[in-house]
């Protein structure tokens, strides 16, 4: 595995910034024939319909009342009252929806920030501080990337219940603080982007190791840190198995668990259909905006580390 | 090396690597060890009619034997493997084609299309499953009414189609993300290569086959490995669709089976054995794939 995944031969000056590569692309693009261009655009358009269709449907569905949801075509707006529906979502069951959103923000926000700092420090250490057994340690961490998260959830539950942490915030938060992938990425990035000479110079100036890390290194490793942060944030936000196993108190649920708890009883309480649809739409909008507007960072981070080889 | 490690360095190593190592040990190594330990234990009942106290006894590999001889669990393993064999290549091919199309498209539209394809990655898996679950439900789904209108009878939730309906959800969610990884790799290809190819009179198709595809190979390998790991963990999608489809049993996937053993049947030991087996299968497949790729590289 290490032969394919490692190979930290990346160098920071090598990767093209978006503007640079844009220029390169213009230069290299040769004029293509009109039919070919139509074919390419048609292919892309069909794919776009596929990816956007469910989003369109849920926007339409969220504007309907419970009767119209089943009675009218799912493709057309009919007597829309989106705001009233969303108001119902926000106020149902003494605004438990807002509490779920808050919980998700807490788990993902705290979890991803701490995980990022911890793994960037770890990756920097593995890149710049030679010590005996370093490669072995790194390989153990790398193997952690391969362990399916859901295979860990059950034993974690048993461990947590032994120490009385089940059904607390910590049961979800603690496992979210670890990102083996983050350490892997941070190590590759640090060996490429943090020059030894800068560290040595700072040491000669008498700066302590921790000061060097927090004032110099962290800034140089920012692109990798942002990528780790995004991956971890989305990973925690989307995680379902871990909170499902750990939490029984509705008030601790993240939004994913909460919405499923509505859906699972909607055959008995049909009004929850509408709430599930509206709640799903509400929760997904900010995420989609964030994902699309932060595309640049996903790209930068991925070219940086994981993909080089 | 060791001589250079002064006391200050040692402290720094401890400070930088310590927190991660500690968390890694507590939330990954310890659970794995605990799962293996639990999987070797069984519950023994004592007293009259076995209703007295219960206590754990060492049973060796009995739980593994039980898991591997349970038709439901073995079928669930076969199911996710079948799923992986079909869905993973399908999605990777789709992602590669989309990336190449984007690479060839006129610049004006690229941002819109790329964003549209990547958008579903922002939708949590369970919410994507809720969404598609609605689109699979007769009466709610405009897809089914459209199909009925042209005289087609579709059933997304039947026993023959449900696995592929789940495959569709996973593909919808992750194809765009994988596309983005490949696009990133395409962008980092040296422009000189394309110029040289143009001078040699290579067609667009030849450029794809002999430059682009070989150059994005590492990205494809990486996304394939992560996809395989994700696929064998299939859990949320079938769990969410279960109330809608009678075809999804309580041991439809290995994870679902372990979850049910633990929380419905209170058989933690068997659940632990199933979790360990699942992790082994995931690792075996990922390493096997990497080995295969490495060998054909030489």
Interface residues (C-beta under 8 A of the other chain):
Chain A: X1 X3 X4 X5 X15 X16 X21 X22 X24 X25 X26 X27 X28 X30 X32 X36 X37 X40 X41 X43 X44 X47 X48 X50 X51 X52 X54 X55 X57 X58 X61 X69 X70 X73 X74 X75 X118 X119 X121 X122 X124 X125 X126 X129 X130 X131 X132 X137 X141 X143 X144 X146 X147 X148 X149 X150 X151 X152 X154 X155 X156 X157 X158 X159 X174 X175 X177 X178 X180 X183 X208 X209 X210 X213 X234 X237 X238 X240 X241 X245 X256 X259 X260 X263 X264 X267 X276 X277 X280 X283 X284 X287 X288 X290 X291 X292 X295 X298 X299 X302 X303 X306 X307 X308 X309
Chain B: X1 X2 X4 X5 X8 X9 X11 X12 X13 X15 X16 X17 X19 X20 X21 X23 X24 X26 X27 X28 X30 X31 X32 X34 X35 X38 X97 X98 X101 X102 X104 X105 X106 X107 X109 X112 X113 X114 X115 X116 X117 X118 X119 X120 X121 X122 X123 X124 X125 X126 X127 X128 X130 X131 X132 X133 X134 X135 X139 X140 X141 X142 X145 X172 X175 X176 X177 X180 X181 X183 X184 X185 X187 X188 X191 X194 X195 X198 X204 X218 X219 X221 X222 X229 X232 X233 X235 X236 X240 X243 X255 X258 X259 X262 X263 X268 X271 X272 X275 X276 X278 X279 X282 X283 X286 X287 X290 X293 X294
